[in-house]
């Protein structure tokens, strides 16, 4: 029988550039504090600084007649590139990828002999990606007890190889590119053509393509220029708040409706907060205003060029506070004029455009905001200010592709919930939607939907501000799951990627519901860890009883059992369907020796924070080895008939059979 398939939508070149720029920005932005520290030290202690100190600024000679090294040079040559390399590697393969990425970056640094920011942006992600691929080769194949040996030596050996590759192969290429790009910028400056870059930069900002330009080219070149000249104009080519402020001021005076009413608040967020994307919907609502942004950008750059103004370090975010904080000591007048004149030029052009238009800018700001979020690929952090929303639940800007369940440890509750929802989403016909679980401490703002226990939502939201959040009171059978499935269906249908109705109605194969990358370890659930009639009569006693079974298996130490109680006091592990899964906190993972699960049945039931619990599953997991069995347990407890069979089971073998071949 022939099977119809639905073609996946092609991803445009613009989206690829956006993703690339976002990735570059992700390597730079977490380390902006280090750039600021370097800028302050440079401004204070170099020979031409406010407080020249040879030992710190790296000029003059010491008592032995040797040149002073100082702090400024080593920070820009070693510290900043290594931080970027580590961050890039960690983005790809967590801490392990970050370490290997930093080792590889060191090879580029030494090989080039100049600040290697572009080299770090190459070697960091390359180190993380290659280490991830190597780890996948022996995943699940290492004999117990040899994990640390293999992991450490593989990272060390591959890191050393990458350092050599960086030294001999990558550094010459990056040095040549940097030299060529520097000559292009020098040509533009010498011929008075630098303001023309605004013709590309300002539209790129509105299309969210600016990160690739700013963090991929301008910031690395600017840092090298600042090291030689003490300042660089390149840091404000994209970050000048003047063009956006001029547009918002024009809406304040000549606009109408929601745009006029929201412009004052948007101007404050833009100018002082440095979040430029808040003015993008105003431009999208009336595209002719891009001319105002270009006029402002060109005016600002021309002013900087004429006055010789520059900045010691990257201006990020693009707030007026950051602008003055990073301005060189001889550039305050030039910088002030650049911002003021850029604002004036942008305002004048925007005012003419608005006054000449019939609607005076009274367009659909909410629709423009949605278009802006669609181009960005996720919800804007400031869109609620424009759309009038509460800001607690994000508006999806595209099809749902990733869902994460988050709890304190990312081990038990979230793993069960993820398994339940994964099965529901696949049964609805969307097997490509990735459903994972994570500890709250490890969350990043890369998910479309975040599901948390209602007591943990406030902790998860700051790290995942762009996601749609769902709060549940239990992870097993929350009615919110049906809402999430419907949201997945609608978002993917709107994008043209939904499966046919007949396929959506067909349940997914059972095997497809398992986490693809998880290989269960041997004997995670052993016969001796299943008790048909528990002796505990209270919640705490049941936790102790489940913990003792884990201790008896040699899976944990007493510290983990104590952490199981600590976890229960903060957030209940009640899952619904008479099930609780007590487990330790995220901080207690060091107390886990190997993966194991214990199962205890209480036929008469136990009061679990006001809920009746008949089954207690103690969980201790290493490297997600336990997810296979939790998925099996989730399947049982989402089926009322299976729960009834579990209640009536008379032998341990019946229980093990219900949970499936979890140790195969």
Buried (B, 14 or more C-beta within 10 A) or exposed (E): EEEEEEEEEEEEEEBEBBBBBBBBBBBBBBBBEBBBBBBBBBBBBBEEBEEBBBEBBBBEEEEEEEEBEBBBBEBBBBBBBBBBBBBBBBBBBBEBBBBBBBBBBBBBBBBBEBBBBBBBBBBBBBBBBBBBEBBEEEEEEEEEEEEEEBBEEBBEEBBBBBBEBBBEEBBEBBBEBBEEBBEEBEEBBEEEEBBBBBEBBBBBBBBBBBBBBBBBBBBBBBBBBBBEEBBBBBBBBBBBBBBBBBBBBBBBEBBBBBBBBBBEBBBEBBBEBBBBBBBBBBBBBBEBBBBBBBBBBBBBBBBBBEBEBBBBBBBBBBBBBBBBBBBBEBBEEBBBBBBBBBBBBBBBBBBBBBEEBEEBBBBBBBEBBBBBBEBBBBBBBBBBBBBBBEBEBBBBBBBBBBBBBBBBBBBBBBBBBBBBBBBBBBBBBBBEBBBBBBBBEEBEBBBBBBBBBEBBBEBBBEBBBBBBBBBBBBBBBBEBBEEBBEBBBBBBBEBEBBBEEEBBEEEBEEEEBBBEEBEBBEBBBBEEBBBBEBEBEEBEEBBBBBBBBBBEBEBBBEEBBBBBBBBBEEBBBBBBBBBBBBBBBBBBBEBBBBBBBBBBBBEEEBEBEEBEBBBBBBBBBBBBBBBBBBBBBBBBBBBEEBBEBBEEBEEBEBBBEBBBEBBE
